Amino acid sequence: MFRTLVQAALLSLTLLGASPVRAAAPDAGGVLITWYRLVLELVRHTPTYSPPVASRAFAYLGVTAWEVSASAAPDSRTSLAGQLTDLPPLPARAAGAYDEAVVMQAALTDSVVHFFGNTGPTGQRAMAAMAAKLDASLTAEVAPEIVARSSAHGKAIAAHVIAWAASDGGAVIDNMGFPMTFTPQPGPSHWVPTSKIVQQQAPLLPDWGNNRTFAMPSGKACPLPPPPDYSEAPGSAFFAEGKEVYDVSQTLTDEQKLIARFWSDDPMLSPTPPGHWISIALDLAQRENLSPERSADLLARLGITMADSFIGCWDSKFDHDLLRPVTYIRRVIAPGWEPLLITPPFPEYPSGHSTQSGAAAAVMTAIFGAEFAFDDATHEADGLPVRHFSSFAAAAEEAALSRLYGGIHFRAAIERGLDQGACIGAHATALRTLK
């Protein structure tokens, strides 16, 4: 059974040692991680938060957190204003003393409420409970004038980022992201619906690739070569890709099935694929005892690169508009075939899991190192075992390959998606933060 959102919020506070006594309250980094733990649960429980939408929210929360951190030490930290697309200079601090945890708390309270304002009643109660508990803990022994000044600055940063977000193309999600009308492209190679759900007779978020990007110049900044030419001939490259998906599905080992399910990260059943990488980052921030500014840097870069990944990936998906393996295999190889996993309702090429995992791995590698081993406990509470990885690249490769095991993607989409992710991740790793 999943924990309720309110229980998750209060558990996060307990784990961080928050109490009504100021000395035991979390620092700015603790506030950051506490809110992010709740956000992972909000993503799981908010129907409109498909992976692209979730990635957008993570990016804006990360930018907000970084700008709070950067404003605290402008001599040693650089704002992302002027580096991210169309982000204007952030509000300056007024003269006087500040409490950095209170600044972070005010900024993230307003940001989370805004970006998850459409969550249900339980999510609303969880956000309110989190805000109230942290407010009481953080302000108990801080002078009222410092609390007021700190809170005002945090709120100003949140308002600035929220205003910037409003014009990016992804602020309003109608009908859970599915167009009310849709006309498929003619020809056998193009995507057709793979679900009987009425809403999913149109593809998810077909215009997402046109959204304003964060660190990369546009959704077309990391293009891919086209997939193999469509063919139903047994000797063709495309047939070989379809036959591989089919053959793999017939001989799946228990380990391969576990890998497919571990990385599936379905909406409403998990924190989604971008949330999976955020979960890894939160665990490592605590394991490595990262400073508040390094935690903010990590979460900002990771959120930014995953948001850019979904923009770039969706641009490519709807440019190539390739059919899914389930459509091809049933048409050409085995009419009654069923994949291990449910096929998502949008075009195939490239793999979103591959693109965003390749980008996430690039950022994590730049921060922690190429041979940094770690355990991934993202789904431990859901009954899936902890998995160990020798590097972030190894985790990304497994996440990508999991889509072959699940019957979701052809190999070209998997391998080239990783290439696209590496390209997108390079834009985030090039951002200037700590001087």
Order of alpha helices (4+ residues) and beta strands (2+ residues): alpha-alpha-alpha-alpha-alpha-alpha-alpha-alpha-alpha-alpha-alpha-alpha-beta-beta-alpha-alpha
